[in-house]
């Protein structure tokens, strides 16, 4: 620890100060070793100031009588003020920790580990998986009525609860086959000749048709049921949590195609399940270019997935070009 320490035989993990007739004991939580967190406890008038820093740069919280004290954070240091002292009390310093509750009693494959997180940092993308159920995201309450906002900074320890939906009883939704990846149902083929949708180029039944941005959602939902256009976040999750293997001889409908076989990397993302994305190229002026070399797939808000043999990512829109549509369902 650093700074002044008061009281009898103070240690690195516990310090005591006297305020009037009362003692305030400051100590580290059980999950917070003294080798990883240093702190000082000092009197300022009738208040106690606690200054703490995590060697690993994690966020810290201070709890007084079940009340989480708001810190003043600057340059990695957390400063807590304990005032209105009218009894002996114990104040505990610990890591800000995010825990994950699967909220299900059976069929689960993998439970995400608890994570330490920086003060006011966002929770990294975290997935769960269960047999015969599809993951529907994290919620702040066990009843799953309040969805967790991924852009919200965490300022205190919390538990997130998983929401689930039962899988369809067959491997088809509205007569179209799917593969489950990351809790979502990805179609096994691109949209081909969607009814009542303005197509840029018919393409073929293996590589699919080509649609401009304004027709892409309509093409995806033309399959009916719960099929829709993937979000940019859903595509990004495939990039981040799946293994992509370039194939030059993938067989579909008895025809060899070129593209990526996208396979779930571990049990939290349906390990072993895979979906094939053909390098269908793009359509411009009615003609198709780079089929067998490049892949372009629409997402929501005009963004699209692009890939070639060696790279992949999300980019801005080409609204006048015809790109592929691969539906997904929740």
C-alpha positions as CSV (number, residue, x, y, z in Angstrom):
1,X,0.0,0.0,0.0
2,X,1.0,3.6,-0.2
3,X,0.4,6.7,1.9
4,X,-0.4,6.7,5.7
5,X,-1.8,3.7,7.4
6,X,-3.3,4.0,10.9
7,X,-4.4,1.6,13.6
8,X,-2.7,-1.3,15.3
9,X,-0.5,-3.5,13.1
10,X,-2.0,-2.5,9.7
11,X,-1.5,-4.9,6.9
12,X,-1.5,-4.6,3.1
13,X,-5.0,-5.9,2.8
14,X,-6.7,-4.2,5.8
15,X,-6.4,-0.7,7.3
16,X,-8.3,1.0,10.1
17,X,-8.9,4.7,11.0
18,X,-10.8,6.2,13.9
19,X,-13.4,8.9,13.3
20,X,-14.6,10.3,16.6
21,X,-15.8,7.3,18.6
22,X,-16.1,5.0,15.6
23,X,-13.7,2.8,13.7
24,X,-13.7,2.5,9.9
25,X,-12.0,-0.6,8.7
26,X,-11.0,-0.7,5.0
27,X,-10.1,-4.1,3.5
28,X,-9.8,-5.9,0.2
29,X,-12.4,-8.3,-1.0
30,X,-11.6,-12.0,-1.2
31,X,-11.2,-12.0,-5.0
32,X,-8.8,-9.0,-4.8
33,X,-5.2,-9.9,-3.7
34,X,-3.0,-7.4,-2.0
35,X,-0.4,-8.1,-4.7
36,X,-2.8,-6.7,-7.4
37,X,-4.4,-3.7,-5.7
38,X,-2.8,-1.0,-3.5
39,X,-4.7,1.5,-1.5
40,X,-4.3,4.1,1.2
41,X,-6.8,5.2,3.9
42,X,-6.6,8.8,5.3
43,X,-8.7,11.1,7.5
44,X,-9.9,14.4,6.0
45,X,-11.8,16.1,8.7
46,X,-14.7,13.8,9.6
47,X,-14.5,11.9,6.4
48,X,-12.4,9.0,5.3
49,X,-10.7,9.2,1.9
50,X,-9.7,5.9,0.2
51,X,-7.4,6.0,-2.8
52,X,-6.9,2.7,-4.7
53,X,-5.3,1.5,-7.9
54,X,-5.4,-1.8,-9.7
55,X,-2.0,-3.1,-11.0
56,X,-3.8,-4.7,-13.9
57,X,-5.8,-1.6,-14.7
58,X,-9.1,-3.1,-13.8
59,X,-12.0,-1.1,-12.4
60,X,-12.5,-1.1,-8.6
61,X,-15.6,-0.6,-6.5
62,X,-16.0,0.3,-2.8
63,X,-18.9,-1.1,-0.8
64,X,-20.0,0.5,2.6
65,X,-22.9,-1.3,4.4
66,X,-24.1,-2.8,1.0
67,X,-23.9,0.6,-0.6
68,X,-21.7,1.0,-3.6
69,X,-19.8,4.3,-3.4
70,X,-19.2,6.2,-6.6
71,X,-15.5,6.8,-7.2
72,X,-13.7,9.8,-8.6
73,X,-11.5,8.2,-11.3
74,X,-8.4,9.9,-12.7
75,X,-5.1,8.5,-14.1
76,X,-6.1,5.0,-13.1
77,X,-6.7,5.9,-9.4
78,X,-10.1,5.4,-7.8
79,X,-10.8,7.8,-4.9
80,X,-13.8,7.0,-2.6
81,X,-15.1,9.2,0.2
82,X,-16.8,7.7,3.3
83,X,-18.8,10.3,5.2
84,X,-21.7,10.5,7.7
85,X,-20.0,8.0,10.0
86,X,-22.2,7.2,12.9
87,X,-21.2,3.6,13.7
88,X,-18.3,1.2,13.4
89,X,-18.2,0.0,9.8
90,X,-16.3,-2.2,7.4
91,X,-15.6,-0.9,3.9
92,X,-14.6,-3.4,1.2
93,X,-12.6,-2.7,-2.0
94,X,-12.9,-5.2,-4.9
95,X,-12.7,-5.6,-8.6
96,X,-15.7,-4.6,-10.8
97,X,-16.8,-8.0,-12.0
98,X,-19.4,-9.0,-14.6
99,X,-20.9,-12.4,-14.0
100,X,-23.0,-14.4,-16.5
101,X,-26.1,-16.5,-15.4
102,X,-27.2,-19.0,-18.1
103,X,-30.7,-18.8,-16.6
104,X,-31.3,-22.4,-17.7
105,X,-31.0,-25.6,-15.7
106,X,-30.1,-28.2,-18.4
107,X,-28.9,-28.6,-21.9
108,X,-26.3,-25.9,-21.7
109,X,-22.9,-26.4,-23.3
110,X,-20.7,-23.7,-22.0
111,X,-21.0,-21.0,-19.3
112,X,-19.0,-17.9,-19.9
113,X,-16.4,-17.1,-17.2
114,X,-16.8,-14.1,-15.0
115,X,-14.7,-11.2,-16.2
116,X,-13.0,-8.3,-14.6
117,X,-13.6,-5.0,-16.4
118,X,-12.2,-1.5,-16.5
119,X,-14.3,1.3,-14.9
120,X,-16.9,2.5,-17.3
121,X,-15.8,0.0,-19.9
122,X,-18.2,-2.0,-22.1
123,X,-18.7,-5.7,-21.8
124,X,-17.0,-7.5,-24.7
125,X,-19.2,-9.7,-26.9
126,X,-20.0,-12.8,-25.0
127,X,-22.1,-15.8,-26.2
128,X,-23.7,-18.8,-24.6
129,X,-24.9,-22.0,-26.1
130,X,-27.4,-24.7,-25.1
131,X,-28.8,-27.7,-26.8
132,X,-32.2,-27.4,-28.4
133,X,-32.3,-23.7,-27.5
134,X,-31.1,-20.5,-29.2
135,X,-29.3,-17.7,-27.4
136,X,-31.2,-14.4,-27.5
137,X,-28.8,-12.1,-25.7
138,X,-28.1,-10.8,-22.2
139,X,-30.5,-9.1,-19.9
140,X,-30.1,-7.3,-16.6
141,X,-33.0,-9.2,-14.9
142,X,-33.7,-12.9,-14.5
143,X,-37.1,-12.5,-16.1
144,X,-35.4,-11.0,-19.2
145,X,-37.5,-7.9,-19.6
146,X,-34.6,-5.4,-19.7
147,X,-32.1,-6.1,-22.5
148,X,-28.5,-5.2,-21.7
149,X,-27.2,-2.3,-23.9
150,X,-23.8,-3.3,-25.3
151,X,-22.7,0.3,-25.5
152,X,-23.3,1.0,-21.8
153,X,-20.2,1.4,-19.6
154,X,-20.0,-0.7,-16.4
155,X,-19.4,1.2,-13.2
156,X,-20.2,-1.6,-10.6
157,X,-20.3,-5.4,-10.4
158,X,-23.3,-6.9,-12.1
159,X,-24.9,-10.2,-13.3
160,X,-26.2,-10.6,-16.8
161,X,-28.9,-13.2,-17.5
162,X,-29.2,-15.2,-20.7
163,X,-32.4,-15.3,-22.7
164,X,-33.3,-18.4,-24.8
165,X,-35.8,-19.5,-27.4
166,X,-36.5,-23.1,-28.3
167,X,-35.1,-24.3,-31.6
168,X,-37.5,-25.2,-34.4
169,X,-38.4,-28.9,-34.4
170,X,-37.1,-29.4,-37.9
171,X,-34.0,-28.0,-39.7
172,X,-36.2,-25.8,-41.9
173,X,-38.0,-22.5,-41.5
174,X,-40.8,-21.9,-44.0
175,X,-39.4,-24.7,-46.2
176,X,-35.8,-23.2,-46.3
177,X,-33.0,-25.0,-44.6
178,X,-30.8,-23.4,-41.9
179,X,-27.6,-23.9,-39.9
180,X,-27.5,-22.7,-36.3
181,X,-24.6,-20.4,-35.5
182,X,-24.3,-18.1,-32.5
183,X,-27.9,-18.7,-31.6
184,X,-29.2,-17.6,-35.0
185,X,-30.5,-19.6,-37.9
186,X,-28.5,-18.9,-41.0
187,X,-29.9,-20.0,-44.4
188,X,-27.9,-22.5,-46.3
189,X,-28.3,-20.7,-49.6
190,X,-28.6,-17.2,-51.1
191,X,-31.9,-15.8,-52.2
192,X,-32.6,-16.8,-55.8
193,X,-35.4,-15.2,-57.9
194,X,-37.4,-13.8,-55.0
195,X,-41.0,-13.2,-56.0
196,X,-42.2,-9.6,-56.5
197,X,-38.6,-8.2,-55.9
198,X,-36.7,-6.1,-58.4
199,X,-33.7,-8.3,-59.2
200,X,-30.5,-6.7,-60.6
201,X,-29.4,-10.0,-62.1
202,X,-31.0,-13.5,-61.8
203,X,-27.6,-15.2,-61.4
204,X,-28.1,-18.9,-60.8
205,X,-29.5,-21.3,-58.2
206,X,-26.1,-22.0,-56.7
207,X,-24.6,-18.5,-56.3
208,X,-28.1,-16.8,-56.1
209,X,-29.5,-13.6,-57.5
210,X,-28.1,-10.0,-57.1
211,X,-30.1,-7.2,-55.5
212,X,-29.5,-3.5,-55.0
213,X,-29.5,-2.1,-51.4
214,X,-33.1,-0.9,-51.5
215,X,-34.4,-4.3,-52.5
216,X,-32.2,-6.4,-50.1
217,X,-34.5,-6.5,-47.1
218,X,-37.5,-7.3,-49.3
219,X,-35.5,-10.1,-50.9
220,X,-34.7,-11.6,-47.5
221,X,-38.2,-11.4,-46.2
222,X,-39.7,-12.8,-49.4
223,X,-39.1,-16.2,-47.9
224,X,-41.7,-15.5,-45.4
225,X,-41.8,-16.8,-41.8
226,X,-39.1,-15.2,-39.6
227,X,-36.5,-14.8,-42.3
228,X,-34.9,-11.3,-42.5
229,X,-31.7,-9.5,-43.6
230,X,-28.7,-10.0,-41.3
231,X,-27.6,-7.1,-39.2
232,X,-24.0,-5.8,-39.4
233,X,-23.5,-7.1,-35.9
234,X,-24.6,-10.7,-36.9
235,X,-22.1,-10.7,-39.8
236,X,-19.4,-9.3,-37.5
237,X,-20.0,-12.1,-35.0
238,X,-19.3,-14.7,-37.7
239,X,-16.1,-12.9,-38.5
240,X,-15.0,-12.7,-34.9
241,X,-16.2,-16.1,-33.6
242,X,-15.9,-18.5,-36.5
243,X,-13.1,-20.1,-38.5
244,X,-13.2,-19.2,-42.2
245,X,-11.7,-21.7,-44.7
246,X,-11.4,-20.9,-48.4
247,X,-12.8,-23.7,-50.5
248,X,-12.4,-24.1,-54.3
249,X,-14.4,-27.3,-54.6
250,X,-17.4,-27.0,-52.2
251,X,-20.2,-29.1,-53.7
252,X,-23.8,-27.7,-53.6
253,X,-26.6,-28.9,-55.8
254,X,-24.0,-31.2,-57.5
255,X,-22.0,-28.1,-58.6
256,X,-18.5,-27.2,-57.3
257,X,-18.4,-23.6,-56.0
258,X,-15.7,-21.3,-54.6
259,X,-16.1,-19.4,-51.3
260,X,-15.7,-19.7,-47.5
261,X,-16.8,-22.5,-45.2
262,X,-17.6,-20.6,-42.0
263,X,-17.4,-22.9,-38.9
264,X,-18.2,-22.2,-35.3
265,X,-15.0,-22.0,-33.3
266,X,-16.0,-23.3,-29.8
267,X,-18.9,-24.4,-27.8
268,X,-20.1,-20.9,-27.1
269,X,-20.7,-20.5,-30.9
270,X,-22.0,-23.9,-31.9
271,X,-18.7,-25.6,-32.5
272,X,-18.8,-28.0,-35.5
273,X,-21.7,-26.2,-37.2
274,X,-20.9,-24.5,-40.5
275,X,-22.4,-22.6,-43.3
276,X,-21.0,-22.0,-46.8
277,X,-20.8,-18.5,-48.3
278,X,-20.1,-18.5,-52.0
279,X,-17.8,-15.9,-53.7
280,X,-20.7,-14.8,-55.9
281,X,-19.1,-11.5,-56.9
282,X,-21.3,-8.5,-57.7
283,X,-23.5,-7.1,-60.4
284,X,-23.0,-3.8,-62.2
285,X,-24.8,-2.7,-65.3
286,X,-26.6,-6.0,-65.5
287,X,-23.3,-8.0,-65.7
288,X,-21.7,-10.1,-63.0
289,X,-18.1,-9.6,-62.0
290,X,-15.6,-11.5,-59.9
291,X,-17.7,-14.6,-59.4
292,X,-15.4,-17.2,-57.8
293,X,-13.1,-14.5,-56.4
294,X,-15.0,-12.0,-54.2
295,X,-18.1,-12.2,-52.0
296,X,-20.5,-9.3,-51.2
297,X,-23.5,-9.8,-48.9
298,X,-25.9,-7.1,-47.8
299,X,-26.7,-6.3,-44.1
300,X,-29.0,-3.7,-42.6
301,X,-28.4,0.0,-42.8
302,X,-26.7,-0.4,-46.2
303,X,-23.6,-2.0,-44.9
304,X,-22.2,-5.2,-46.5
305,X,-19.9,-8.1,-45.8
306,X,-16.9,-8.2,-48.2
307,X,-14.4,-11.1,-48.5
308,X,-11.8,-12.5,-50.8
309,X,-9.3,-15.3,-50.3
310,X,-7.5,-14.0,-47.3
311,X,-9.6,-11.1,-45.9
312,X,-13.1,-10.2,-44.8
313,X,-14.8,-7.3,-43.1
314,X,-17.8,-4.9,-43.0
315,X,-17.9,-1.9,-45.2
316,X,-20.1,1.0,-46.4
317,X,-22.7,0.7,-49.1
318,X,-22.8,0.5,-52.9
319,X,-26.5,1.2,-53.3
320,X,-26.6,0.9,-57.1
321,X,-24.6,-2.4,-57.3
322,X,-26.3,-5.8,-57.0
323,X,-25.0,-7.9,-54.1
324,X,-25.9,-11.3,-52.6
325,X,-28.6,-11.8,-50.0
326,X,-28.3,-14.5,-47.3
327,X,-31.3,-14.5,-44.9
328,X,-31.1,-15.2,-41.2
329,X,-33.8,-15.9,-38.6
330,X,-33.9,-15.5,-34.8
